[in-house]
Amino acid sequence: MSCGRMVVTSTGSMVRMSPSSIVGRMVGPDISKRRERFRESSNRAYSRRSGRSSRSRCPRYVFISLNAGISAPYRANVSRSGYNLQAATGRSAMCDLSIIIVSHNTRELTARCLRSLFAFARGLRIEVIVVENASEDGTARLVREEFPDVRLIENAMNVGFARACNQGLRQARGRYVMLLNSDTEFCADVLGPLLRRLDAHPEVGAAGPRLIYPNGRTQHYSAARAKSLLGTLAQYSIPRRREIPLHLKPLDPSPQGPLYETESISGAAMIVRREVLETVGLLDEGFFLYGEDADWLLRMRRVGYKIACAPDLILLHHHGASSRQNEERREIEAVKSNLRYFAKHGGRLPLLLFRLGLALVLILRMLSLDLARALFRGNGARFRRDLVLLKYALAHRVGEITPCACSSSTRVRI
């Protein structure tokens, strides 16, 4: 198999990742031809540099089986109709948009999300798939009784956000797919205009609206810079981050409305082309919570897709409604996801720098703010929590790194 070529099949074929040193930024209307030329140049460049033929063993590979079946703990009430991403484009039942909503103990917010979605999605051919991640608040029952047209997947345990999204993506039949958080709420027609703008910009692989808090303040990660080492460490070192402006760059004008290029958008409301799934694969299930969207978007950009935001289309987002239920678990998963991200896209040196940088930040925070809280307020909870995070920062093992850990047959070599 050619080095640099990425292939995703339902039978478990070998998938090659392009060497990062020759990944370039490709833009233009004829993106498929540019991407093919990029793959061919990757093969030649790797052969010249390594002295091997293009069919030799390459430094990074992964075996993926998209229809490998869900293991026993995750099998409850999943539709028996296996979903093949490559064959789905030929289905007569294809719709405009497949919306995947993952819910975990957000019963009332999920109901508000679905009600607002159906109220403002009239005129579109959509399908809605709710993946119920072992909630204990009766979310599944509410969906079955109040929204009978919604396809419901119930998990016997919380399998994580990325794996749950992949369960929905395998069932999806739309020209576009959308990841939508259960704590979002539509206040206007967002989906129709955004789909029309994506149709007008075939070079854009993923796009999203502007997200706002309930108080009307803009969430800066609606359109932000790509995840970086210094930027991530700054999130731990600055107690209250100031407002960060949206990172926007105008694309060519379209009669359908404005669409701006950016480096990263929020996974809380992200519309992705079906072609992207066939090119870069599904979400990496090694990310339990956080980081899976940043990883997915970076993989899209590396094969030439643009990422865009429509800042005039607004979606309300009750940020962190599910993760706030367990703050310590949320922060631990964030540290683990950051470690995985920098190991996957940087290697040993960025991973080491992040471990040391985060350890230094946590130690300084424990000796200043946390210690002051413990001494003067009698509250040592923050000190104990940062001590746990320090342990994970220094000792957590990242494990196997895969472009798309979406089945039990996945393996990787770096």
VEXDREN-2710 file (C-alpha; in Angstrom, 1 decimal):
% VEXDREN-2710
k/r/px/py/pz
1/MET/0.0/0.0/0.0
2/SER/1.2/3.5/-0.8
3/CYS/2.8/5.4/2.1
4/GLY/0.7/8.5/2.8
5/ARG/-2.6/7.1/1.4
6/MET/-5.6/6.9/3.8
7/VAL/-8.2/4.2/3.1
8/VAL/-11.1/3.4/5.3
9/THR/-13.1/0.2/4.6
10/SER/-15.7/-1.9/6.3
11/THR/-13.4/-5.0/6.2
12/GLY/-10.4/-3.7/8.1
13/SER/-7.9/-2.5/5.5
14/MET/-4.6/-0.9/6.4
15/VAL/-4.7/2.9/6.7
16/ARG/-1.6/5.0/6.1
17/MET/-1.0/8.4/7.7
18/SER/1.0/11.0/5.7
19/PRO/4.4/12.0/7.2
20/SER/3.8/15.3/9.1
21/SER/6.8/17.0/7.7
22/ILE/5.3/17.1/4.2
23/VAL/1.8/17.9/5.1
24/GLY/0.9/21.1/3.3
25/ARG/-2.1/23.5/3.2
26/MET/-4.2/22.8/0.1
27/VAL/-7.0/25.1/-0.8
28/GLY/-9.0/25.6/-4.0
29/PRO/-12.3/24.4/-5.6
30/ASP/-10.9/21.2/-7.0
31/ILE/-9.9/19.7/-3.7
32/SER/-10.2/16.0/-4.7
33/LYS/-7.5/16.4/-7.4
34/ARG/-5.3/18.4/-5.1
35/ARG/-5.6/15.7/-2.4
36/GLU/-4.7/13.0/-4.8
37/ARG/-1.6/14.9/-6.0
38/PHE/-0.7/15.4/-2.3
39/ARG/-0.9/11.6/-1.7
40/GLU/1.3/10.9/-4.7
41/SER/3.9/13.5/-3.6
42/SER/3.8/12.0/-0.1
43/ASN/4.7/8.6/-1.6
44/ARG/7.6/10.0/-3.6
45/ALA/8.9/12.2/-0.8
46/TYR/8.9/9.3/1.7
47/SER/10.6/7.0/-0.8
48/ARG/13.4/9.5/-1.4
49/ARG/13.9/10.3/2.2
50/SER/13.9/6.7/3.6
51/GLY/15.4/4.9/0.6
52/ARG/12.5/2.5/0.7
53/SER/9.9/1.7/-2.0
54/SER/6.5/3.1/-1.5
55/ARG/5.3/-0.4/-0.6
56/SER/7.7/-0.8/2.3
57/ARG/6.7/-0.7/5.9
58/CYS/5.9/2.8/6.9
59/PRO/6.5/4.4/10.3
60/ARG/2.8/4.9/11.1
61/TYR/-0.1/2.7/10.3
62/VAL/-3.4/1.5/11.8
63/PHE/-5.9/-1.2/11.1
64/ILE/-9.5/0.0/11.2
65/SER/-12.8/-1.9/11.0
66/LEU/-15.7/0.4/10.9
67/ASN/-18.3/-2.3/11.1
68/ALA/-16.5/-4.4/13.7
69/GLY/-19.6/-4.5/15.9
70/ILE/-20.0/-3.0/19.4
71/SER/-18.6/-5.0/22.3
72/ALA/-20.9/-6.5/24.9
73/PRO/-21.2/-3.6/27.3
74/TYR/-22.2/-1.2/24.5
75/ARG/-24.6/-3.5/22.6
76/ALA/-27.9/-2.7/24.3
77/ASN/-30.7/-1.7/21.9
78/VAL/-28.4/-0.8/19.0
79/SER/-30.0/-1.1/15.6
80/ARG/-29.1/-4.3/13.8
81/SER/-28.7/-2.7/10.4
82/GLY/-25.0/-2.4/10.0
83/TYR/-23.8/0.9/8.5
84/ASN/-21.2/1.1/5.9
85/LEU/-19.8/4.6/5.4
86/GLN/-18.7/4.0/1.8
87/ALA/-21.9/2.3/0.7
88/ALA/-24.2/4.8/2.4
89/THR/-23.9/7.4/-0.4
90/GLY/-25.8/5.0/-2.7
91/ARG/-28.8/4.7/-0.4
92/SER/-32.1/6.0/-1.7
93/ALA/-33.1/7.0/1.8
94/MET/-30.3/9.5/2.1
95/CYS/-31.3/12.8/3.8
96/ASP/-29.8/16.2/4.0
97/LEU/-28.5/16.0/7.5
98/SER/-27.9/13.4/10.2
99/ILE/-27.8/14.9/13.7
100/ILE/-26.1/12.9/16.4
101/ILE/-26.8/13.9/20.0
102/VAL/-25.0/12.3/22.9
103/SER/-26.8/12.5/26.2
104/HIS/-25.6/11.7/29.7
105/ASN/-27.9/12.8/32.6
106/THR/-29.2/15.9/30.8
107/ARG/-32.9/14.9/30.5
108/GLU/-34.5/18.3/30.6
109/LEU/-31.8/19.9/28.4
110/THR/-32.0/17.1/25.9
111/ALA/-35.8/17.6/25.7
112/ARG/-35.3/21.4/25.1
113/CYS/-32.7/20.7/22.5
114/LEU/-34.9/18.3/20.6
115/ARG/-38.0/20.6/20.8
116/SER/-36.1/23.6/19.5
117/LEU/-34.4/21.5/16.8
118/PHE/-37.6/20.3/15.3
119/ALA/-39.2/23.7/15.6
120/PHE/-36.5/25.3/13.4
121/ALA/-35.6/22.5/11.1
122/ARG/-38.8/22.5/9.0
123/GLY/-38.2/22.1/5.3
124/LEU/-35.0/20.0/5.8
125/ARG/-34.7/16.3/5.3
126/ILE/-33.1/15.4/8.6
127/GLU/-32.7/12.3/10.8
128/VAL/-31.9/12.6/14.5
129/ILE/-29.9/10.0/16.4
130/VAL/-29.7/10.2/20.2
131/VAL/-27.0/8.1/21.8
132/GLU/-28.0/7.6/25.5
133/ASN/-24.9/7.2/27.5
134/ALA/-26.2/5.3/30.6
135/SER/-28.2/8.2/32.1
136/GLU/-29.9/7.7/35.4
137/ASP/-32.5/10.5/35.0
138/GLY/-34.9/8.8/32.5
139/THR/-33.6/10.5/29.3
140/ALA/-34.1/7.3/27.2
141/ARG/-37.7/7.0/28.4
142/LEU/-38.4/10.7/27.6
143/VAL/-37.0/10.3/24.1
144/ARG/-39.0/7.2/23.4
145/GLU/-42.3/8.7/24.5
146/GLU/-42.0/12.3/23.4
147/PHE/-39.9/11.9/20.2
148/PRO/-40.9/8.6/18.6
149/ASP/-39.3/9.6/15.3
150/VAL/-35.8/9.9/16.9
151/ARG/-33.5/6.9/16.5
152/LEU/-32.4/5.9/20.0
153/ILE/-29.2/4.0/20.9
154/GLU/-29.0/3.1/24.5
155/ASN/-25.6/2.1/26.1
156/ALA/-25.4/0.0/29.3
157/MET/-22.5/2.1/30.5
158/ASN/-21.0/5.5/29.8
159/VAL/-18.7/4.8/26.9
160/GLY/-17.3/8.3/26.4
161/PHE/-18.2/11.1/24.0
162/ALA/-16.1/10.0/21.0
163/ARG/-17.3/6.4/21.1
164/ALA/-20.9/7.4/21.5
165/CYS/-20.6/9.8/18.5
166/ASN/-19.1/7.0/16.4
167/GLN/-22.1/4.8/17.2
168/GLY/-24.3/7.5/15.8
169/LEU/-22.0/8.2/12.8
170/ARG/-22.1/4.6/11.7
171/GLN/-25.9/4.8/11.6
172/ALA/-26.1/8.1/9.8
173/ARG/-27.4/8.4/6.3
174/GLY/-27.2/12.2/5.6
175/ARG/-25.2/14.1/3.0
176/TYR/-23.9/15.9/6.0
177/VAL/-23.5/14.8/9.6
178/MET/-23.8/17.0/12.7
179/LEU/-22.4/16.5/16.2
180/LEU/-24.7/18.4/18.5
181/ASN/-24.4/18.6/22.3
182/SER/-27.5/17.8/24.3
183/ASP/-27.2/21.1/26.2
184/THR/-27.6/23.3/23.0
185/GLU/-30.8/25.1/22.1
186/PHE/-31.9/26.6/18.8
187/CYS/-33.3/30.2/18.9
188/ALA/-33.5/30.7/15.1
189/ASP/-33.0/28.8/11.8
190/VAL/-29.3/27.8/11.8
191/LEU/-29.2/24.5/9.9
192/GLY/-30.7/25.5/6.6
193/PRO/-28.5/28.6/6.0
194/LEU/-25.4/26.7/7.1
195/LEU/-26.0/23.8/4.8
196/ARG/-26.6/26.2/1.9
197/ARG/-23.3/27.9/2.6
198/LEU/-21.5/24.6/2.8
199/ASP/-23.0/23.6/-0.6
200/ALA/-21.5/26.8/-2.0
201/HIS/-18.1/26.1/-0.5
202/PRO/-17.1/22.5/-1.3
203/GLU/-13.6/23.1/0.0
204/VAL/-14.9/23.4/3.6
205/GLY/-15.0/20.1/5.4
206/ALA/-16.5/21.2/8.7
207/ALA/-18.4/24.3/9.8
208/GLY/-20.3/25.5/12.8
209/PRO/-22.4/28.5/14.1
210/ARG/-21.4/31.0/16.8
211/LEU/-22.1/29.6/20.2
212/ILE/-23.3/31.9/23.0
213/TYR/-23.8/31.5/26.8
214/PRO/-27.3/32.0/28.3
215/ASN/-26.2/35.6/29.2
216/GLY/-25.5/36.3/25.5
217/ARG/-21.7/36.3/25.8
218/THR/-19.9/34.7/22.8
219/GLN/-18.0/31.4/23.5
220/HIS/-14.6/32.1/22.0
221/TYR/-14.0/28.5/20.9
222/SER/-16.8/28.9/18.3
223/ALA/-13.9/30.0/16.1
224/ALA/-10.5/29.7/17.7
225/ARG/-6.9/29.0/16.9
226/ALA/-5.8/25.3/16.7
227/LYS/-4.8/23.6/20.0
228/SER/-1.2/24.5/21.0
229/LEU/1.1/23.6/23.8
230/LEU/1.4/27.1/25.2
231/GLY/-2.3/27.9/24.8
232/THR/-3.2/24.7/26.6
233/LEU/-0.8/25.4/29.5
234/ALA/-2.2/29.0/29.7
235/GLN/-5.7/27.6/30.4
236/TYR/-4.3/26.0/33.6
237/SER/-2.2/29.0/34.7
238/ILE/-4.7/31.8/34.3
239/PRO/-7.6/31.5/36.8
240/ARG/-10.0/33.6/34.8
241/ARG/-9.3/34.0/31.1
242/ARG/-10.2/37.3/29.5
243/GLU/-12.4/37.4/26.5
244/ILE/-10.7/36.1/23.4
245/PRO/-11.9/37.4/20.0
246/LEU/-13.1/34.9/17.4
247/HIS/-10.4/33.9/15.0
248/LEU/-11.9/34.5/11.6
249/LYS/-10.6/34.9/8.1
250/PRO/-13.1/35.7/5.3
251/LEU/-13.6/33.1/2.6
252/ASP/-14.6/34.0/-1.0
253/PRO/-18.0/35.7/-0.8
254/SER/-21.1/33.6/-1.5
255/PRO/-24.6/34.6/-2.2
256/GLN/-25.8/32.2/0.4
257/GLY/-24.2/34.2/3.2
258/PRO/-20.9/34.8/5.0
259/LEU/-18.6/31.9/6.0
260/TYR/-15.3/32.5/7.6
261/GLU/-12.2/30.3/7.7
262/THR/-10.8/29.4/11.1
263/GLU/-8.5/26.8/12.6
264/SER/-10.8/25.3/15.1
265/ILE/-14.5/25.2/15.9
266/SER/-16.5/23.7/18.8
267/GLY/-17.5/20.0/18.8
268/ALA/-20.7/21.1/20.5
269/ALA/-22.2/22.0/17.1
270/MET/-20.2/20.9/14.1
271/ILE/-21.5/20.0/10.7
272/VAL/-19.2/17.7/8.6
273/ARG/-19.3/16.5/5.0
274/ARG/-19.8/12.8/4.4
275/GLU/-16.7/12.9/2.3
276/VAL/-14.7/13.8/5.3
277/LEU/-15.8/10.6/7.1
278/GLU/-14.6/8.6/4.1
279/THR/-11.3/10.4/4.0
280/VAL/-10.2/10.9/7.6
281/GLY/-12.3/8.3/9.4
282/LEU/-14.3/8.6/12.6
283/LEU/-13.4/10.2/15.9
284/ASP/-10.5/8.7/17.9
285/GLU/-12.2/6.8/20.7
286/GLY/-9.0/7.0/22.8
287/PHE/-10.3/10.4/23.9
288/PHE/-13.0/9.7/26.5
289/LEU/-14.0/13.3/27.0
290/TYR/-12.5/16.5/25.4
291/GLY/-9.9/16.7/22.7
292/GLU/-11.6/14.4/20.1
293/ASP/-12.9/17.4/18.2
294/ALA/-9.5/19.1/18.1
295/ASP/-7.9/15.9/16.9
296/TRP/-10.6/15.4/14.2
297/LEU/-10.3/18.9/12.9
298/LEU/-6.5/18.8/12.7
299/ARG/-6.8/15.5/10.7
300/MET/-9.2/17.3/8.3
301/ARG/-6.9/20.3/7.8
302/ARG/-3.9/18.0/7.2
303/VAL/-5.6/16.5/4.1
304/GLY/-6.6/19.8/2.7
305/TYR/-10.1/20.7/4.1
306/LYS/-10.9/24.1/5.4
307/ILE/-12.7/24.7/8.7
308/ALA/-15.2/27.5/8.9
309/CYS/-17.6/29.4/11.1
310/ALA/-20.8/31.3/10.4
311/PRO/-20.7/34.0/13.1
312/ASP/-24.1/35.5/12.2
313/LEU/-25.8/32.1/12.9
314/ILE/-26.3/31.8/16.7
315/LEU/-26.8/28.8/18.8
316/LEU/-27.4/28.8/22.6
317/HIS/-25.0/26.5/24.5
318/HIS/-25.4/25.7/28.2
319/HIS/-21.7/24.9/28.5
320/GLY/-20.7/21.8/30.5
321/ALA/-24.1/20.7/31.6
322/SER/-23.1/17.1/31.7
323/SER/-19.4/17.3/32.7
324/ARG/-20.1/19.7/35.6
325/GLN/-21.8/16.9/37.4
326/ASN/-18.4/15.5/38.4
327/GLU/-15.7/18.3/38.4
328/GLU/-12.8/16.1/39.5
329/ARG/-13.5/13.5/36.8
330/ARG/-13.9/16.3/34.2
331/GLU/-10.5/17.8/35.0
332/ILE/-8.8/14.4/35.1
333/GLU/-10.2/13.5/31.7
334/ALA/-9.1/16.9/30.3
335/VAL/-5.5/16.2/31.4
336/LYS/-5.6/12.7/29.9
337/SER/-7.0/14.0/26.7
338/ASN/-4.3/16.7/26.4
339/LEU/-1.6/14.2/27.1
340/ARG/-3.0/12.0/24.3
341/TYR/-3.3/14.9/21.9
342/PHE/0.3/16.1/22.2
343/ALA/1.6/12.5/22.1
344/LYS/-0.4/11.8/18.9
345/HIS/0.4/15.0/17.0
346/GLY/3.7/16.0/18.5
347/GLY/5.6/13.0/19.7
348/ARG/7.8/12.4/22.7
349/LEU/9.2/15.9/23.1
350/PRO/5.9/17.9/23.1
351/LEU/4.5/15.3/25.4
352/LEU/7.4/15.7/27.8
353/LEU/7.2/19.5/27.6
354/PHE/3.5/19.4/28.4
355/ARG/4.0/17.0/31.3
356/LEU/6.7/19.3/32.8
357/GLY/4.9/22.5/32.1
358/LEU/1.6/21.3/33.6
359/ALA/3.4/19.9/36.6
360/LEU/5.1/23.3/37.2
361/VAL/1.8/25.2/36.8
362/LEU/0.0/22.8/39.2
363/ILE/2.8/23.0/41.8
364/LEU/2.8/26.8/41.7
365/ARG/-1.0/26.9/42.0
366/MET/-0.9/24.5/44.9
367/LEU/1.7/26.6/46.8
368/SER/-0.2/29.8/46.2
369/LEU/-3.9/29.9/45.6
370/ASP/-4.7/26.4/46.8
371/LEU/-2.7/26.8/50.0
372/ALA/-4.2/30.2/50.8
373/ARG/-7.7/28.7/50.4
374/ALA/-6.8/25.8/52.8
375/LEU/-5.3/28.1/55.4
376/PHE/-7.6/31.1/55.4
377/ARG/-10.9/29.5/54.4
378/GLY/-10.4/26.0/55.6
379/ASN/-11.1/24.6/52.2
380/GLY/-8.5/22.1/51.0
381/ALA/-10.6/20.5/48.2
382/ARG/-8.8/22.4/45.5
383/PHE/-5.4/21.5/46.9
384/ARG/-6.3/17.8/46.9
385/ARG/-7.8/18.0/43.4
386/ASP/-4.6/19.6/42.0
387/LEU/-2.6/17.0/43.7
388/VAL/-4.5/14.3/41.8
389/LEU/-4.1/16.2/38.6
390/LEU/-0.3/16.4/39.2
391/LYS/-0.2/12.6/39.6
392/TYR/-1.9/12.2/36.3
393/ALA/0.2/14.8/34.6
394/LEU/3.4/13.0/35.6
395/ALA/2.4/9.3/35.6
396/HIS/-0.5/8.7/33.3
397/ARG/0.4/6.4/30.4
398/VAL/-1.1/7.6/27.1
399/GLY/-1.4/4.1/25.6
400/GLU/-1.8/3.3/21.9
401/ILE/-2.1/6.3/19.6
402/THR/-4.4/5.8/16.6
403/PRO/-5.9/8.2/14.0
404/CYS/-9.3/6.6/14.6
405/ALA/-9.6/4.1/17.4
406/CYS/-13.1/3.1/16.4
407/SER/-13.1/-0.7/16.8
408/SER/-11.6/-3.5/18.7
409/SER/-9.4/-4.4/15.7
410/THR/-7.4/-1.1/15.9
411/ARG/-3.7/-1.2/16.3
412/VAL/-0.9/1.3/15.7
413/ARG/2.9/1.5/15.4
414/ILE/4.8/4.8/15.7
END
